[in-house]
Amino acid sequence: QVQLVESGGGVVQPGNSLRLSCAASGFRFSDYAMHWVRQAPDKGLEWVADLRYDGSNKNYADSVKGRFTISRDNSRNTLYLEMNSLRAEDTAVYYCARDVGSSSGRVRFDPWGQGTLVTVSS
Amino acid sequence: DIQMTQSPSSLSASVGDKVTITCRASQSINSNVNWYQQKPGKAPKLLIYAASSLQSGVPSRFSGSGSGTDFTLTISSLQPEDFATYYCQQSYNTRPYTFGQGTKLEIK
């Protein structure tokens, strides 16, 4: 079945870095745009970044631009989020999600991974 | 950025009730709205896309409508498993793909 599994979360000090991974299975990963979305504790959803099926056209939320980098390795069916200069306000559960509609102009996220928690604290 | 404002923020209802959640966009986004359901400790799940299209596998008691700036998610007859938080999302051709603040649907 279609599955996304995030990993790499943990506790990190402010200013440090972390790399998240999202392993995809059950579908042709290289055919789909992918997104990262985060959710701070007891808060709503915030779109973070996305990239096209071939790794091009990367886009970021203003809150992470210049600090986070999204990438993918289609040979490994894996999506990444490199997070640098982390701040307390980056504390959140980070979800990866497949975009099943971008090719038709109807962007929508399905499915989502289970999420990985990043805690930025000294 | 396009802002998405949901109402109400929380809602109490009973099994069998009909429930409507609204979402207003800060500018016209045609029919580019998705709706997600999230249960505690779980990832969001896509319910409705393009304002009114039901995602495969989602029960038909869920429906969506609207275009331009005003959108609604309706649950025709609440079931116990429907108590969750619901989010709208704009998917117009401009990033960021912003979400509403969420509507928490609780059991009365």
HADDOCK unambig.tbl for C-alpha pairs under 7 A between the chains (distance, minus, plus):
assign (segid A and resid 44 and name CA) (segid B and resid 101 and name CA) 5.51 0.50 0.50
assign (segid A and resid 44 and name CA) (segid B and resid 102 and name CA) 6.39 0.50 0.50
assign (segid A and resid 45 and name CA) (segid B and resid 99 and name CA) 6.22 0.50 0.50
assign (segid A and resid 46 and name CA) (segid B and resid 98 and name CA) 6.75 0.50 0.50
assign (segid A and resid 46 and name CA) (segid B and resid 99 and name CA) 6.75 0.50 0.50
assign (segid A and resid 47 and name CA) (segid B and resid 96 and name CA) 6.50 0.50 0.50
assign (segid A and resid 47 and name CA) (segid B and resid 97 and name CA) 6.06 0.50 0.50
assign (segid A and resid 47 and name CA) (segid B and resid 98 and name CA) 6.45 0.50 0.50
assign (segid A and resid 61 and name CA) (segid B and resid 96 and name CA) 6.03 0.50 0.50
assign (segid A and resid 106 and name CA) (segid B and resid 32 and name CA) 6.96 0.50 0.50
assign (segid A and resid 106 and name CA) (segid B and resid 50 and name CA) 6.56 0.50 0.50
assign (segid A and resid 106 and name CA) (segid B and resid 91 and name CA) 6.91 0.50 0.50
assign (segid A and resid 107 and name CA) (segid B and resid 91 and name CA) 5.59 0.50 0.50
assign (segid A and resid 108 and name CA) (segid B and resid 34 and name CA) 6.75 0.50 0.50
assign (segid A and resid 108 and name CA) (segid B and resid 49 and name CA) 6.71 0.50 0.50
assign (segid A and resid 109 and name CA) (segid B and resid 46 and name CA) 6.80 0.50 0.50
assign (segid A and resid 110 and name CA) (segid B and resid 46 and name CA) 6.14 0.50 0.50
assign (segid A and resid 111 and name CA) (segid B and resid 45 and name CA) 6.93 0.50 0.50
assign (segid A and resid 112 and name CA) (segid B and resid 43 and name CA) 6.16 0.50 0.50
assign (segid A and resid 112 and name CA) (segid B and resid 44 and name CA) 6.72 0.50 0.50
assign (segid A and resid 113 and name CA) (segid B and resid 43 and name CA) 6.64 0.50 0.50
assign (segid A and resid 114 and name CA) (segid B and resid 42 and name CA) 6.53 0.50 0.50
assign (segid A and resid 114 and name CA) (segid B and resid 43 and name CA) 5.45 0.50 0.50
assign (segid A and resid 115 and name CA) (segid B and resid 43 and name CA) 6.91 0.50 0.50
